[in-house]
Amino acid sequence: SLQNALPGKWTIDWGGMKWDTMLGSDGSYSAVFGKLKFVGSWTADNQGRFRITESARPDDPASWITYCVIIRSAEHPMRGCIESTKVEVQLTRK
């Protein structure tokens, strides 16, 4: 399942921006791009939806954003797009 395949270290390319990302088996999430660091959580379902809820300012309740990535290909590297914006996303195992 996607939920079992995702835990670990990844480079996630969000429309050309490559983030060093850690997906914990407990649902924890962290992503770093230069000096930016986001933390949060992630889930995946059996329909290929990979959701991330993240914030660079976790103490600010208004700063949290949730993205849903539709995974089109579970082969390595995984490919998909953000459901709302159709921005291309690629996950490469580190």
Buried (B, 14 or more C-beta within 10 A) or exposed (E): EBBEBBBEEBBBBBEEEEBBBBBEEEBEBBBEBEEEEBBBBBBBEEEBBBBBBBBBEEEEEEEBEEBBBBBEEBEEEBBBBBBEEEBBBBBBEE
